[in-house]
Each structure stands twice: as structure tokens, then as C-alpha cells.
Amino acid sequence: MLPEVPPALARAGDVGVVIEGNAEAGVVVLGAEIMGMAQNGVTVLPRERLVRAFRIG
């Protein structure tokens, strides 16, 4: 199980969750941005969209 951290403390390589429409979507923290899959492929969003974050490593 991954330890949950406040989204503001997520660092590059951590994973997180954003709300897109009525669904949750998994993302990877890049730094100031996050990356995840969308219907048309990979999308990059501002990290402020994180609602949950989990520490990797």
C-alpha cells in the first residue's frame, strides 16, 4: 500500500488522482505538472488538479 500525502507535498514520480467529469483518473506527478491518459492519448495538466497523492519510493 502506498502512503498518502497531501497533494501539495507530492513530488516528481509520485502518483495521484484527479476528477475528470464524474470519474477519478490516475496520474503521475512530473513536478509543476501531472500526466495521465485521456480519450485522445496522453494529457498534461497543472498539478493543482490533484485531489489525492501517494508517495512512490
MMTF fields as JSON, N, C-alpha, C and O atoms, coordinates in Angstrom:
{
  "mmtfVersion": "1.0.0",
  "mmtfProducer": "UNKNOWN",
  "numBonds": 227,
  "numAtoms": 228,
  "numGroups": 57,
  "numChains": 1,
  "numModels": 1,
  "chainsPerModel": [1],
  "groupsPerChain": [57],
  "chainIdList": ["A"],
  "bondAtomList": [4, 2, 8, 6, 12, 10, 16, 14, 20, 18, 24, 22, 28, 26, 32, 30, 36, 34, 40, 38, 44, 42, 48, 46, 52, 50, 56, 54, 60, 58, 64, 62, 68, 66, 72, 70, 76, 74, 80, 78, 84, 82, 88, 86, 92, 90, 96, 94, 100, 98, 104, 102, 108, 106, 112, 110, 116, 114, 120, 118, 124, 122, 128, 126, 132, 130, 136, 134, 140, 138, 144, 142, 148, 146, 152, 150, 156, 154, 160, 158, 164, 162, 168, 166, 172, 170, 176, 174, 180, 178, 184, 182, 188, 186, 192, 190, 196, 194, 200, 198, 204, 202, 208, 206, 212, 210, 216, 214, 220, 218, 224, 222],
  "bondOrderList": [1, 1, 1, 1, 1, 1, 1, 1, 1, 1, 1, 1, 1, 1, 1, 1, 1, 1, 1, 1, 1, 1, 1, 1, 1, 1, 1, 1, 1, 1, 1, 1, 1, 1, 1, 1, 1, 1, 1, 1, 1, 1, 1, 1, 1, 1, 1, 1, 1, 1, 1, 1, 1, 1, 1, 1],
  "groupList": [{"groupName": "MET", "atomNameList": ["N", "CA", "C", "O"], "elementList": ["N", "C", "C", "O"], "formalChargeList": [0, 0, 0, 0], "bondAtomList": [1, 0, 2, 1, 3, 2], "bondOrderList": [1, 1, 2], "singleLetterCode": "M", "chemCompType": "L-PEPTIDE LINKING"}, {"groupName": "LEU", "atomNameList": ["N", "CA", "C", "O"], "elementList": ["N", "C", "C", "O"], "formalChargeList": [0, 0, 0, 0], "bondAtomList": [1, 0, 2, 1, 3, 2], "bondOrderList": [1, 1, 2], "singleLetterCode": "L", "chemCompType": "L-PEPTIDE LINKING"}, {"groupName": "PRO", "atomNameList": ["N", "CA", "C", "O"], "elementList": ["N", "C", "C", "O"], "formalChargeList": [0, 0, 0, 0], "bondAtomList": [1, 0, 2, 1, 3, 2], "bondOrderList": [1, 1, 2], "singleLetterCode": "P", "chemCompType": "L-PEPTIDE LINKING"}, {"groupName": "GLU", "atomNameList": ["N", "CA", "C", "O"], "elementList": ["N", "C", "C", "O"], "formalChargeList": [0, 0, 0, 0], "bondAtomList": [1, 0, 2, 1, 3, 2], "bondOrderList": [1, 1, 2], "singleLetterCode": "E", "chemCompType": "L-PEPTIDE LINKING"}, {"groupName": "VAL", "atomNameList": ["N", "CA", "C", "O"], "elementList": ["N", "C", "C", "O"], "formalChargeList": [0, 0, 0, 0], "bondAtomList": [1, 0, 2, 1, 3, 2], "bondOrderList": [1, 1, 2], "singleLetterCode": "V", "chemCompType": "L-PEPTIDE LINKING"}, {"groupName": "ALA", "atomNameList": ["N", "CA", "C", "O"], "elementList": ["N", "C", "C", "O"], "formalChargeList": [0, 0, 0, 0], "bondAtomList": [1, 0, 2, 1, 3, 2], "bondOrderList": [1, 1, 2], "singleLetterCode": "A", "chemCompType": "L-PEPTIDE LINKING"}, {"groupName": "ARG", "atomNameList": ["N", "CA", "C", "O"], "elementList": ["N", "C", "C", "O"], "formalChargeList": [0, 0, 0, 0], "bondAtomList": [1, 0, 2, 1, 3, 2], "bondOrderList": [1, 1, 2], "singleLetterCode": "R", "chemCompType": "L-PEPTIDE LINKING"}, {"groupName": "GLY", "atomNameList": ["N", "CA", "C", "O"], "elementList": ["N", "C", "C", "O"], "formalChargeList": [0, 0, 0, 0], "bondAtomList": [1, 0, 2, 1, 3, 2], "bondOrderList": [1, 1, 2], "singleLetterCode": "G", "chemCompType": "PEPTIDE LINKING"}, {"groupName": "ASP", "atomNameList": ["N", "CA", "C", "O"], "elementList": ["N", "C", "C", "O"], "formalChargeList": [0, 0, 0, 0], "bondAtomList": [1, 0, 2, 1, 3, 2], "bondOrderList": [1, 1, 2], "singleLetterCode": "D", "chemCompType": "L-PEPTIDE LINKING"}, {"groupName": "ILE", "atomNameList": ["N", "CA", "C", "O"], "elementList": ["N", "C", "C", "O"], "formalChargeList": [0, 0, 0, 0], "bondAtomList": [1, 0, 2, 1, 3, 2], "bondOrderList": [1, 1, 2], "singleLetterCode": "I", "chemCompType": "L-PEPTIDE LINKING"}, {"groupName": "ASN", "atomNameList": ["N", "CA", "C", "O"], "elementList": ["N", "C", "C", "O"], "formalChargeList": [0, 0, 0, 0], "bondAtomList": [1, 0, 2, 1, 3, 2], "bondOrderList": [1, 1, 2], "singleLetterCode": "N", "chemCompType": "L-PEPTIDE LINKING"}, {"groupName": "GLN", "atomNameList": ["N", "CA", "C", "O"], "elementList": ["N", "C", "C", "O"], "formalChargeList": [0, 0, 0, 0], "bondAtomList": [1, 0, 2, 1, 3, 2], "bondOrderList": [1, 1, 2], "singleLetterCode": "Q", "chemCompType": "L-PEPTIDE LINKING"}, {"groupName": "THR", "atomNameList": ["N", "CA", "C", "O"], "elementList": ["N", "C", "C", "O"], "formalChargeList": [0, 0, 0, 0], "bondAtomList": [1, 0, 2, 1, 3, 2], "bondOrderList": [1, 1, 2], "singleLetterCode": "T", "chemCompType": "L-PEPTIDE LINKING"}, {"groupName": "PHE", "atomNameList": ["N", "CA", "C", "O"], "elementList": ["N", "C", "C", "O"], "formalChargeList": [0, 0, 0, 0], "bondAtomList": [1, 0, 2, 1, 3, 2], "bondOrderList": [1, 1, 2], "singleLetterCode": "F", "chemCompType": "L-PEPTIDE LINKING"}],
  "groupTypeList": [0, 1, 2, 3, 4, 2, 2, 5, 1, 5, 6, 5, 7, 8, 4, 7, 4, 4, 9, 3, 7, 10, 5, 3, 5, 7, 4, 4, 4, 1, 7, 5, 3, 9, 0, 7, 0, 5, 11, 10, 7, 4, 12, 4, 1, 2, 6, 3, 6, 1, 4, 6, 5, 13, 6, 9, 7],
  "groupIdList": [1, 2, 3, 4, 5, 6, 7, 8, 9, 10, 11, 12, 13, 14, 15, 16, 17, 18, 19, 20, 21, 22, 23, 24, 25, 26, 27, 28, 29, 30, 31, 32, 33, 34, 35, 36, 37, 38, 39, 40, 41, 42, 43, 44, 45, 46, 47, 48, 49, 50, 51, 52, 53, 54, 55, 56, 57],
  "secStructList": [7, 7, 7, 3, 3, 7, 4, 4, 4, 7, 7, 6, 6, 7, 3, 3, 3, 3, 3, 3, 6, 6, 3, 3, 3, 3, 3, 3, 3, 7, 1, 1, 3, 3, 3, 3, 3, 3, 6, 6, 3, 3, 3, 3, 3, 3, 4, 4, 4, 7, 1, 3, 3, 3, 7, 7, 7],
  "xCoordList": [0.846, 0.0, 0.888, 1.886, 0.52, 1.299, 0.847, -0.354, 1.791, 1.395, 0.797, 1.367, -0.344, -0.981, -0.313, -0.004, -0.097, 0.487, -0.435, -1.193, -0.387, -1.176, -0.745, 0.449, -1.68, -1.319, -0.25, 0.569, -0.239, 0.756, 2.175, 3.149, 2.294, 3.616, 4.037, 5.103, 3.229, 3.593, 4.823, 4.964, 5.703, 6.921, 7.005, 6.245, 7.913, 8.058, 8.191, 8.975, 7.423, 7.437, 6.315, 5.993, 5.709, 4.565, 3.366, 3.374, 2.349, 1.128, -0.01, 0.06, -1.058, -2.164, -3.469, -3.547, -4.492, -5.844, -6.382, -6.209, -7.045, -7.782, -9.226, -9.514, -10.124, -11.522, -11.724, -11.443, -12.207, -12.465, -13.896, -14.208, -14.758, -16.186, -16.706, -16.59, -17.275, -17.768, -16.877, -17.281, -15.672, -14.794, -13.452, -13.022, -12.813, -11.456, -10.489, -10.758, -9.364, -8.349, -6.985, -6.678, -6.176, -4.827, -3.851, -3.956, -2.91, -1.902, -0.542, -0.445, 0.494, 1.857, 2.293, 2.075, 2.905, 3.391, 4.725, 5.647, 4.819, 6.057, 6.849, 8.051, 6.207, 6.785, 5.677, 4.779, 5.733, 4.676, 3.46, 2.407, 3.606, 2.512, 2.31, 3.157, 1.168, 0.854, 0.489, 0.032, 0.69, 0.42, -0.455, -0.255, -1.43, -2.298, -2.883, -2.633, -3.661, -4.281, -5.637, -6.385, -5.936, -7.233, -7.761, -7.068, -8.966, -9.547, -8.687, -8.643, -8.006, -7.2, -5.716, -4.898, -5.355, -3.95, -3.506, -4.318, -2.216, -1.623, -1.983, -1.993, -2.28, -2.574, -1.742, -1.43, -1.391, -0.629, -1.509, -2.085, -1.598, -2.457, -1.647, -0.582, -2.12, -1.443, -1.613, -2.656, -0.623, -0.671, -1.763, -2.121, -2.298, -3.397, -4.651, -5.553, -4.715, -5.854, -5.83, -6.836, -4.694, -4.595, -5.583, -5.684, -6.316, -7.172, -6.648, -6.981, -5.829, -5.158, -3.781, -3.59, -2.823, -1.478, -0.906, -1.243, -0.037, 0.558, 2.051, 2.465, 2.849, 4.306, 4.794, 4.354, 5.711, 6.401, 7.849, 8.527, 8.308, 9.713, 10.095, 11.26],
  "yCoordList": [-1.18, 0.0, 1.238, 1.302, 2.2, 3.431, 4.441, 4.603, 5.12, 6.127, 7.357, 7.866, 7.827, 9.016, 10.254, 10.309, 11.244, 12.523, 13.637, 13.431, 14.806, 15.93, 16.249, 16.217, 16.553, 16.867, 17.952, 17.9, 18.92, 19.995, 19.477, 20.126, 18.307, 17.738, 16.662, 16.069, 16.393, 15.387, 15.862, 17.046, 14.924, 15.262, 14.434, 13.484, 14.798, 14.105, 12.596, 12.153, 11.82, 10.371, 9.814, 8.63, 10.651, 10.201, 10.031, 10.525, 9.34, 9.167, 9.876, 10.152, 10.168, 10.885, 10.623, 9.814, 11.328, 11.186, 12.571, 13.515, 12.684, 13.886, 13.482, 12.314, 14.443, 14.209, 14.744, 15.909, 13.895, 14.28, 13.88, 12.696, 14.875, 14.574, 14.014, 14.661, 12.821, 12.151, 10.993, 10.157, 10.933, 9.792, 10.244, 11.383, 9.312, 9.541, 9.012, 7.999, 9.695, 9.263, 9.294, 10.213, 8.294, 8.218, 9.039, 9.103, 9.662, 10.497, 10.279, 9.719, 10.725, 10.718, 12.166, 12.984, 12.484, 13.843, 14.027, 13.229, 15.096, 15.413, 16.506, 16.641, 17.273, 18.444, 19.464, 19.321, 20.509, 21.522, 21.048, 21.685, 19.927, 19.371, 17.905, 17.268, 17.383, 15.964, 15.399, 16.132, 14.096, 13.464, 12.237, 11.455, 12.085, 10.917, 10.623, 11.347, 9.561, 9.164, 9.842, 9.996, 10.244, 10.813, 10.023, 9.148, 10.321, 9.602, 9.693, 8.75, 10.813, 11.018, 10.768, 11.181, 10.111, 9.831, 10.487, 10.752, 10.745, 11.311, 12.789, 13.506, 13.238, 14.649, 15.154, 14.4, 16.415, 17.055, 18.151, 18.97, 18.147, 19.087, 19.794, 19.306, 20.924, 21.576, 20.734, 20.108, 20.716, 19.882, 20.305, 19.537, 21.507, 21.964, 21.101, 21.163, 20.312, 19.42, 18.188, 17.486, 17.916, 16.754, 16.867, 17.912, 15.777, 15.743, 14.757, 14.864, 13.797, 12.861, 12.571, 12.64, 12.247, 11.915, 10.803, 10.678, 10.001, 8.86, 8.811, 8.955, 8.61, 8.602, 7.31, 6.214, 7.468, 6.335, 6.411, 7.416, 5.35, 5.273, 6.023, 6.001],
  "zCoordList": [0.0, 0.0, 0.0, 0.718, -0.798, -0.894, 0.157, 0.378, 0.808, 1.792, 1.098, 0.134, 1.59, 1.039, 1.626, 2.817, 0.767, 1.181, 0.693, -0.255, 1.315, 0.799, -0.63, -0.927, -1.514, -2.9, -3.019, -3.936, -2.127, -2.18, -1.925, -2.306, -1.282, -0.98, -1.958, -1.793, -2.974, -3.974, -4.736, -5.043, -5.034, -5.759, -7.045, -7.234, -7.901, -9.181, -8.956, -8.117, -9.709, -9.594, -8.742, -8.844, -7.898, -7.113, -8.041, -9.169, -7.572, -8.352, -7.646, -6.448, -8.397, -7.801, -8.518, -9.443, -8.066, -8.599, -8.923, -8.151, -10.087, -10.46, -10.722, -10.981, -10.655, -11.008, -12.414, -12.693, -13.288, -14.682, -15.001, -15.128, -15.127, -15.295, -13.984, -12.943, -14.022, -12.813, -12.404, -11.595, -12.951, -12.693, -12.115, -12.296, -11.417, -10.939, -11.985, -12.631, -12.154, -13.107, -12.436, -11.677, -12.717, -12.172, -12.995, -14.22, -12.322, -12.977, -12.323, -11.231, -12.999, -12.47, -12.312, -13.206, -11.183, -10.922, -11.636, -11.466, -12.442, -13.154, -12.455, -12.685, -11.623, -10.964, -10.85, -10.02, -11.687, -11.697, -12.48, -12.448, -13.183, -13.98, -13.647, -13.021, -14.079, -13.914, -15.277, -16.154, -15.459, -16.734, -16.532, -15.603, -17.424, -17.359, -18.723, -19.686, -18.802, -20.052, -20.207, -19.242, -21.434, -21.793, -22.989, -23.508, -23.422, -24.551, -25.801, -26.591, -25.991, -27.199, -26.978, -27.799, -25.901, -25.61, -24.32, -23.434, -24.221, -23.006, -22.904, -23.905, -21.682, -21.448, -20.277, -19.355, -20.318, -19.243, -18.643, -19.36, -17.32, -16.591, -15.511, -15.133, -15.009, -13.88, -12.614, -12.422, -11.774, -10.56, -9.589, -8.695, -9.744, -8.892, -9.055, -8.22, -10.103, -10.338, -9.424, -9.316, -8.763, -7.87, -6.719, -6.075, -6.462, -5.283, -4.237, -3.056, -4.674, -3.764, -4.346, -5.56, -3.486, -3.949, -3.076, -1.899, -3.68, -2.998, -3.298, -4.449, -2.266, -2.36, -3.001, -2.653, -3.944, -4.551, -4.099, -4.312, -3.482, -3.075, -1.873, -1.475]
}
